[in-house]
Amino acid sequence: MKQANIITSIIFILFGFWIIYASKSFEQTFLSDNFIGADFFPRIMAIIMIILAVFLLITTFYDKTLKDTKISDILNKKMKLPIAGTFVLIVYLLVMEFLGFIIATIALNLVLLLIFRVKKLQYLVLVPLLTTIIIYYAFSNFLMVPLPQGLFSF
């Protein structure tokens, strides 16, 4: 478990710093003032994530009860779904600028439902559409956060 904790901590620390760096390019919304802007919430979450990852790293080195389990022992059958979900989210983040928020989010929701073996057609159609519409409306109209328009400019 030590090796897995160390690798996980390092990944989340690096990811947290990347979020802080990436949030510098966020445009300000109507909620902005001298302190709170569009980058405020992602930075707070990234800082919390970095702090928790550092705590995990520190406790890993000081906890004598942890066994030195290999990563290959952890990557067993139980971890296939979380790993697949993480991979899908990474692909989603990479293609969102090109495809746009609406298309990418519908595809994300559909793929996640398929990964988790949802078979009912009404769920496979309605859940991706409704969640995307609700999220898009909340961010674009209520929070006034610009979302990527992508390939088809919508």
C-alpha positions, 0 to 999 in steps of 0.5 A: 500500500505504501507504493500506491499511496506515494504514487497517488499522492504525487499524481494528486499534488501535480494535478493540483498544481496544474489546476492552479496554473490552468485556472489563471486563464479563466475569464472573469464573470459577473461575480468577480471582484478583487478576490473572487472570480472564476478561478476562485473555486477551482483554486480552493479545491486544488489547494485542498487536494494538494494538502490532502495529498501531502497528508497522505504522503506524510502519513504513508512514511510514518505509518508502520502498519502499512504493508509494501504492496505493489501496484500490480496487486492493487490493479486487480479486477475491482479496480477496472471500473474506476480506472476506466472511468478515470481514463474516460474523464481524461479523454473528455478533458482532452477533447472538450475544446475541440468537440465543445462542451455539449457534444463532449459531455453527452458522449462522456455521460453515454460512455460512463453509462455503458462502462457501468453496464446500463442497458435501458435505452431510455436511460442511455438517451435521457440521462446524457441529454438532460444532465448536459442541458442542465449543466450547460444552462447552469454554467452559461446562464446562471453562473455566466461561465463561458464553455467551450463551443468546439467544432460546431460552435454550440 
